């Protein structure tokens, strides 16, 4: 599944359970965030770098009993206000990592590098 179908699948949920301990970049969590769906994910791999615990979802120790996972998922499912807040924060976080935002950041780095280089050239020319 990809593209619009994948986005629709994420958006059809209230919360995304993500117990993987091998996800290196946390991209699946970002896909969920893009649909405004908070994530309950394992505190492992790249996931803790994506999920802001209590803000965009929740992190759970991967060795925790199933009941801990169930409690966190139930907390999000049963509290509409919490779910909406987490979902809105998740969507905002996803926008920070969009292709547009990433490209703008790369352009900023290039501009900074050009400015630094220009200053060094001018400085050397004065000697």
TORBA-201330 format. One record per residue: x, y, z of N, C-alpha, C, O, CB in turn; residue number from 1. Coordinates in steps of 0.02 Angstrom, whole numbers, plus 50000, padded with zeros to 5 digits. Glycine has a CB too. Layout:
<atoms>
[[X, Y, Z], [X, Y, Z], [X, Y, Z], [X, Y, Z], [X, Y, Z], NUM];
...
</atoms>
This chain:
<atoms>
[[50042, 49941, 50000], [50000, 50000, 50000], [50045, 50062, 50000], [50096, 50064, 50034], [49952, 50000, 50061], 1];
[[50025, 50112, 49961], [50064, 50173, 49959], [50020, 50232, 49938], [49961, 50223, 49922], [50124, 50166, 49910], 2];
[[50050, 50291, 49938], [50016, 50351, 49915], [49951, 50366, 49952], [49948, 50362, 50013], [50001, 50344, 49843], 3];
[[49900, 50383, 49914], [49836, 50403, 49942], [49803, 50348, 49983], [49772, 50361, 50034], [49789, 50426, 49887], 4];
[[49811, 50285, 49960], [49781, 50229, 49997], [49813, 50222, 50066], [49778, 50208, 50115], [49788, 50164, 49957], 5];
[[49879, 50230, 50069], [49914, 50225, 50133], [49892, 50282, 50179], [49879, 50271, 50238], [49990, 50227, 50122], 6];
[[49889, 50343, 50152], [49868, 50401, 50192], [49797, 50390, 50218], [49782, 50407, 50275], [49872, 50466, 50151], 7];
[[49754, 50363, 50176], [49685, 50350, 50196], [49682, 50297, 50251], [49642, 50303, 50297], [49643, 50328, 50135], 8];
[[49724, 50246, 50245], [49725, 50194, 50297], [49747, 50223, 50364], [49716, 50209, 50415], [49773, 50137, 50276], 9];
[[49800, 50264, 50364], [49821, 50296, 50426], [49766, 50341, 50454], [49751, 50339, 50513], [49885, 50337, 50414], 10];
[[49736, 50382, 50411], [49686, 50430, 50433], [49623, 50397, 50459], [49585, 50428, 50497], [49668, 50477, 50375], 11];
[[49611, 50335, 50441], [49551, 50301, 50464], [49557, 50277, 50536], [49508, 50255, 50566], [49536, 50241, 50419], 12];
[[49617, 50281, 50565], [49627, 50259, 50633], [49624, 50316, 50684], [49627, 50374, 50665], [49693, 50224, 50639], 13];
[[49617, 50297, 50746], [49618, 50346, 50801], [49686, 50350, 50834], [49705, 50402, 50861], [49565, 50329, 50853], 14];
[[49722, 50295, 50831], [49790, 50292, 50859], [49826, 50236, 50821], [49796, 50188, 50799], [49789, 50278, 50937], 15];
[[49892, 50244, 50814], [49932, 50194, 50779], [49976, 50159, 50830], [50017, 50191, 50863], [49974, 50226, 50722], 16];
[[49969, 50093, 50837], [50011, 50053, 50881], [50073, 50032, 50841], [50067, 50001, 50788], [49972, 49990, 50909], 17];
[[50131, 50049, 50868], [50194, 50038, 50832], [50246, 50006, 50878], [50290, 50040, 50903], [50221, 50105, 50803], 18];
[[50240, 49940, 50889], [50284, 49906, 50937], [50352, 49885, 50909], [50391, 49853, 50944], [50250, 49846, 50963], 19];
[[50368, 49903, 50847], [50431, 49882, 50816], [50491, 49907, 50857], [50492, 49963, 50881], [50435, 49909, 50745], 20];
[[50540, 49863, 50863], [50602, 49882, 50897], [50660, 49888, 50847], [50717, 49901, 50866], [50621, 49830, 50951], 21];
[[50644, 49880, 50783], [50697, 49882, 50732], [50690, 49940, 50683], [50731, 49946, 50637], [50696, 49817, 50693], 22];
[[50641, 49983, 50692], [50632, 50041, 50648], [50689, 50090, 50662], [50695, 50116, 50717], [50562, 50075, 50659], 23];
[[50730, 50102, 50612], [50789, 50144, 50623], [50774, 50219, 50618], [50805, 50258, 50653], [50842, 50126, 50574], 24];
[[50729, 50239, 50575], [50717, 50310, 50564], [50651, 50336, 50590], [50641, 50396, 50596], [50722, 50325, 50492], 25];
[[50605, 50292, 50606], [50540, 50314, 50631], [50495, 50343, 50577], [50449, 50381, 50593], [50549, 50365, 50685], 26];
[[50507, 50327, 50515], [50468, 50355, 50460], [50395, 50334, 50462], [50351, 50373, 50442], [50499, 50335, 50394], 27];
[[50382, 50274, 50485], [50313, 50251, 50490], [50274, 50296, 50538], [50216, 50312, 50526], [50309, 50177, 50512], 28];
[[50306, 50315, 50593], [50273, 50360, 50641], [50258, 50427, 50607], [50205, 50455, 50618], [50318, 50371, 50703], 29];
[[50305, 50452, 50567], [50293, 50516, 50532], [50235, 50510, 50482], [50198, 50557, 50473], [50357, 50538, 50496], 30];
[[50228, 50452, 50450], [50172, 50442, 50405], [50106, 50445, 50442], [50058, 50474, 50418], [50179, 50374, 50368], 31];
[[50105, 50416, 50501], [50045, 50420, 50543], [50031, 50492, 50564], [49975, 50515, 50561], [50052, 50374, 50604], 32];
[[50084, 50526, 50586], [50079, 50596, 50606], [50049, 50638, 50549], [50007, 50681, 50561], [50147, 50624, 50626], 33];
[[50071, 50625, 50487], [50047, 50665, 50430], [49972, 50660, 50422], [49941, 50705, 50394], [50082, 50641, 50366], 34];
[[49942, 50606, 50446], [49870, 50598, 50444], [49836, 50622, 50508], [49776, 50614, 50516], [49852, 50525, 50432], 35];
[[49876, 50652, 50552], [49848, 50678, 50614], [49832, 50624, 50665], [49789, 50633, 50708], [49787, 50718, 50600], 36];
[[49866, 50567, 50659], [49853, 50511, 50703], [49912, 50501, 50750], [49968, 50490, 50727], [49840, 50446, 50662], 37];
[[49900, 50506, 50816], [49955, 50496, 50864], [49979, 50424, 50864], [49944, 50378, 50842], [49932, 50517, 50934], 38];
[[50039, 50414, 50890], [50071, 50348, 50890], [50089, 50327, 50961], [50115, 50366, 51000], [50133, 50348, 50845], 39];
[[50074, 50264, 50977], [50100, 50232, 51037], [50153, 50185, 51011], [50138, 50135, 50978], [50043, 50194, 51080], 40];
[[50217, 50202, 51025], [50272, 50165, 50996], [50323, 50141, 51046], [50324, 50164, 51103], [50306, 50206, 50945], 41];
[[50364, 50095, 51025], [50417, 50067, 51067], [50473, 50119, 51078], [50492, 50155, 51032], [50446, 50003, 51036], 42];
[[50497, 50121, 51138], [50554, 50164, 51154], [50617, 50126, 51131], [50655, 50100, 51172], [50557, 50182, 51232], 43];
[[50627, 50124, 51064], [50683, 50086, 51035], [50698, 50113, 50966], [50656, 50144, 50934], [50666, 50010, 51032], 44];
[[50759, 50100, 50942], [50778, 50121, 50875], [50770, 50195, 50865], [50788, 50235, 50909], [50738, 50084, 50823], 45];
[[50744, 50215, 50808], [50736, 50285, 50793], [50670, 50315, 50817], [50659, 50375, 50811], [50741, 50295, 50720], 46];
[[50627, 50274, 50844], [50560, 50297, 50864], [50562, 50352, 50916], [50525, 50401, 50909], [50520, 50239, 50890], 47];
[[50604, 50347, 50968], [50605, 50402, 51018], [50629, 50469, 50990], [50618, 50521, 51021], [50650, 50382, 51075], 48];
[[50661, 50468, 50932], [50682, 50531, 50901], [50625, 50564, 50863], [50629, 50622, 50844], [50741, 50518, 50853], 49];
[[50571, 50527, 50852], [50514, 50553, 50815], [50455, 50568, 50861], [50425, 50621, 50856], [50492, 50502, 50761], 50];
[[50439, 50522, 50906], [50383, 50531, 50951], [50405, 50571, 51012], [50452, 50553, 51046], [50354, 50463, 50974], 51];
[[50371, 50627, 51023], [50382, 50667, 51084], [50332, 50641, 51135], [50273, 50656, 51132], [50373, 50745, 51070], 52];
[[50357, 50602, 51183], [50315, 50567, 51231], [50268, 50615, 51267], [50290, 50662, 51300], [50359, 50531, 51283], 53];
[[50203, 50602, 51260], [50152, 50643, 51291], [50131, 50703, 51250], [50084, 50738, 51268], [50177, 50667, 51357], 54];
[[50166, 50715, 51193], [50149, 50772, 51151], [50123, 50750, 51083], [50072, 50777, 51059], [50211, 50816, 51141], 55];
[[50156, 50702, 51051], [50134, 50677, 50986], [50111, 50604, 50990], [50090, 50575, 50940], [50190, 50684, 50934], 56];
[[50116, 50576, 51048], [50098, 50507, 51060], [50131, 50484, 51125], [50146, 50526, 51168], [50121, 50461, 51001], 57];
[[50140, 50420, 51131], [50172, 50393, 51192], [50225, 50341, 51174], [50218, 50305, 51125], [50119, 50363, 51238], 58];
[[50277, 50339, 51215], [50329, 50289, 51208], [50320, 50237, 51263], [50304, 50254, 51320], [50400, 50321, 51211], 59];
[[50330, 50174, 51245], [50323, 50119, 51292], [50386, 50076, 51288], [50411, 50063, 51234], [50259, 50077, 51277], 60];
[[50410, 50056, 51345], [50468, 50011, 51347], [50449, 49947, 51309], [50398, 49916, 51324], [50489, 49994, 51421], 61];
[[50490, 49927, 51261], [50473, 49867, 51222], [50467, 49803, 51263], [50435, 49755, 51242], [50524, 49858, 51168], 62];
[[50499, 49803, 51321], [50495, 49744, 51365], [50436, 49747, 51413], [50425, 49701, 51451], [50560, 49737, 51404], 63];
[[50398, 49801, 51411], [50341, 49809, 51456], [50289, 49756, 51441], [50282, 49734, 51384], [50310, 49880, 51450], 64];
[[50252, 49736, 51492], [50198, 49688, 51481], [50145, 49716, 51433], [50138, 49777, 51426], [50165, 49668, 51548], 65];
[[50109, 49671, 51400], [50057, 49692, 51353], [50007, 49739, 51386], [49979, 49783, 51353], [50021, 49631, 51326], 66];
[[49996, 49731, 51451], [49948, 49773, 51486], [49968, 49847, 51485], [49925, 49891, 51484], [49940, 49750, 51558], 67];
[[50033, 49861, 51485], [50057, 49931, 51482], [50040, 49960, 51413], [50017, 50017, 51408], [50134, 49935, 51496], 68];
[[50052, 49921, 51361], [50035, 49942, 51294], [49959, 49954, 51289], [49937, 50005, 51263], [50057, 49890, 51241], 69];
[[49921, 49907, 51314], [49848, 49913, 51311], [49824, 49974, 51349], [49778, 50009, 51326], [49815, 49850, 51340], 70];
[[49854, 49989, 51406], [49834, 50048, 51445], [49847, 50112, 51407], [49804, 50157, 51405], [49871, 50050, 51512], 71];
[[49905, 50117, 51375], [49921, 50178, 51337], [49874, 50186, 51277], [49849, 50241, 51264], [49995, 50176, 51313], 72];
[[49862, 50132, 51242], [49816, 50135, 51185], [49746, 50154, 51208], [49713, 50195, 51176], [49815, 50067, 51148], 73];
[[49723, 50123, 51262], [49656, 50139, 51288], [49652, 50211, 51311], [49600, 50244, 51301], [49639, 50092, 51347], 74];
[[49705, 50237, 51340], [49706, 50307, 51362], [49692, 50353, 51303], [49652, 50400, 51308], [49774, 50324, 51395], 75];
[[49725, 50341, 51247], [49715, 50383, 51188], [49645, 50372, 51158], [49611, 50420, 51139], [49769, 50368, 51134], 76];
[[49624, 50310, 51154], [49559, 50294, 51124], [49501, 50321, 51165], [49451, 50343, 51136], [49552, 50220, 51117], 77];
[[49507, 50320, 51231], [49451, 50338, 51274], [49448, 50412, 51292], [49398, 50435, 51320], [49455, 50299, 51337], 78];
[[49499, 50450, 51277], [49500, 50521, 51294], [49504, 50562, 51230], [49557, 50573, 51202], [49561, 50538, 51341], 79];
[[49445, 50583, 51207], [49442, 50619, 51142], [49483, 50683, 51142], [49515, 50699, 51092], [49370, 50635, 51125], 80];
[[49482, 50719, 51198], [49520, 50781, 51202], [49595, 50767, 51195], [49630, 50802, 51158], [49506, 50817, 51269], 81];
[[49619, 50716, 51230], [49689, 50697, 51225], [49706, 50675, 51154], [49757, 50695, 51126], [49705, 50640, 51275], 82];
[[49663, 50634, 51126], [49674, 50608, 51058], [49679, 50665, 51007], [49722, 50665, 50963], [49618, 50559, 51038], 83];
[[49635, 50714, 51013], [49635, 50771, 50967], [49699, 50813, 50976], [49730, 50835, 50927], [49573, 50816, 50978], 84];
[[49718, 50824, 51039], [49779, 50864, 51053], [49841, 50829, 51026], [49882, 50859, 50992], [49786, 50876, 51129], 85];
[[49847, 50764, 51041], [49904, 50725, 51016], [49905, 50725, 50940], [49957, 50732, 50909], [49902, 50653, 51044], 86];
[[49846, 50715, 50910], [49841, 50713, 50837], [49860, 50779, 50804], [49895, 50780, 50753], [49770, 50695, 50816], 87];
[[49838, 50835, 50834], [49856, 50901, 50807], [49931, 50913, 50813], [49963, 50938, 50767], [49817, 50957, 50844], 88];
[[49959, 50894, 50871], [50032, 50901, 50880], [50070, 50856, 50832], [50122, 50876, 50805], [50051, 50884, 50953], 89];
[[50044, 50796, 50821], [50076, 50749, 50775], [50077, 50777, 50704], [50128, 50774, 50669], [50040, 50680, 50776], 90];
[[50021, 50805, 50683], [50016, 50834, 50615], [50067, 50892, 50608], [50101, 50898, 50557], [49944, 50860, 50601], 91];
[[50070, 50933, 50659], [50117, 50990, 50658], [50190, 50964, 50654], [50231, 50993, 50617], [50109, 51033, 50722], 92];
[[50205, 50912, 50691], [50272, 50882, 50688], [50287, 50855, 50619], [50342, 50863, 50594], [50279, 50826, 50741], 93];
[[50238, 50822, 50588], [50248, 50795, 50521], [50264, 50851, 50471], [50305, 50842, 50426], [50186, 50755, 50498], 94];
[[50231, 50907, 50479], [50243, 50963, 50434], [50314, 50990, 50440], [50343, 51015, 50392], [50193, 51019, 50447], 95];
[[50343, 50984, 50500], [50413, 51004, 50510], [50461, 50961, 50468], [50516, 50983, 50452], [50432, 51000, 50584], 96];
[[50440, 50900, 50452], [50483, 50853, 50417], [50461, 50842, 50345], [50482, 50793, 50313], [50484, 50787, 50453], 97];
[[50418, 50885, 50318], [50395, 50877, 50250], [50453, 50888, 50201], [50505, 50913, 50220], [50337, 50927, 50234], 98];
[[50442, 50867, 50138], [50493, 50878, 50087], [50508, 50952, 50080], [50565, 50972, 50072], [50471, 50848, 50020], 99];
[[50456, 50992, 50082], [50464, 51065, 50075], [50507, 51092, 50131], [50555, 51129, 50120], [50396, 51100, 50074], 100];
[[50490, 51073, 50193], [50528, 51097, 50251], [50600, 51073, 50248], [50647, 51110, 50263], [50495, 51074, 50317], 101];
[[50609, 51010, 50229], [50677, 50983, 50223], [50718, 51019, 50170], [50776, 51034, 50180], [50675, 50908, 50208], 102];
[[50686, 51033, 50114], [50721, 51068, 50060], [50739, 51139, 50081], [50794, 51163, 50067], [50676, 51070, 49997], 103];
[[50693, 51172, 50115], [50707, 51240, 50139], [50766, 51240, 50187], [50807, 51286, 50187], [50645, 51270, 50173], 104];
[[50770, 51188, 50229], [50826, 51183, 50276], [50892, 51173, 50239], [50942, 51203, 50257], [50813, 51125, 50326], 105];
[[50892, 51131, 50189], [50952, 51119, 50149], [50974, 51185, 50115], [51033, 51201, 50114], [50941, 51064, 50096], 106];
[[50926, 51222, 50088], [50942, 51286, 50057], [50973, 51334, 50108], [51021, 51369, 50093], [50879, 51318, 50026], 107];
[[50946, 51335, 50169], [50975, 51376, 50222], [51047, 51357, 50236], [51090, 51401, 50244], [50933, 51370, 50287], 108];
[[51062, 51293, 50238], [51130, 51270, 50251], [51177, 51292, 50194], [51233, 51314, 50207], [51132, 51193, 50258], 109];
[[51153, 51286, 50132], [51194, 51308, 50075], [51207, 51383, 50079], [51263, 51405, 50068], [51159, 51291, 50009], 110];
[[51156, 51422, 50095], [51164, 51494, 50100], [51214, 51512, 50155], [51256, 51556, 50146], [51096, 51529, 50115], 111];
[[51210, 51477, 50211], [51257, 51489, 50265], [51329, 51471, 50244], [51376, 51508, 50258], [51237, 51447, 50328], 112];
[[51336, 51416, 50209], [51403, 51395, 50185], [51431, 51446, 50136], [51490, 51462, 50138], [51399, 51326, 50152], 113];
[[51389, 51471, 50091], [51411, 51521, 50043], [51433, 51585, 50079], [51485, 51614, 50062], [51355, 51537, 49992], 114];
[[51394, 51607, 50128], [51412, 51667, 50166], [51478, 51658, 50204], [51520, 51702, 50203], [51356, 51684, 50216], 115];
[[51487, 51600, 50235], [51549, 51587, 50272], [51608, 51587, 50224], [51661, 51616, 50238], [51545, 51519, 50309], 116];
[[51600, 51555, 50167], [51653, 51554, 50117], [51670, 51624, 50092], [51728, 51643, 50086], [51633, 51509, 50057], 117];
[[51618, 51663, 50079], [51629, 51733, 50056], [51667, 51773, 50107], [51712, 51812, 50089], [51561, 51767, 50041], 118];
[[51651, 51765, 50170], [51687, 51801, 50223], [51760, 51781, 50226], [51803, 51824, 50236], [51654, 51789, 50291], 119];
[[51773, 51717, 50217], [51843, 51694, 50219], [51882, 51721, 50160], [51941, 51740, 50167], [51845, 51616, 50219], 120];
[[51851, 51723, 50102], [51884, 51748, 50042], [51900, 51822, 50051], [51955, 51845, 50035], [51840, 51738, 49978], 121];
[[51853, 51860, 50077], [51863, 51932, 50089], [51918, 51942, 50141], [51960, 51985, 50132], [51797, 51966, 50113], 122];
[[51917, 51902, 50193], [51967, 51907, 50247], [52037, 51894, 50219], [52084, 51930, 50236], [51950, 51858, 50305], 123];
[[52044, 51842, 50178], [52109, 51825, 50149], [52132, 51880, 50102], [52192, 51894, 50097], [52106, 51758, 50111], 124];
[[52087, 51912, 50067], [52103, 51964, 50020], [52129, 52027, 50053], [52164, 52067, 50021], [52044, 51981, 49978], 125];
[[52114, 52037, 50116], [52136, 52097, 50153], [52207, 52091, 50178], [52238, 52141, 50196], [52089, 52111, 50211], 126];
[[52233, 52031, 50182], [52299, 52020, 50211], [52353, 52045, 50168], [52412, 52039, 50186], [52311, 51949, 50226], 127];
</atoms>
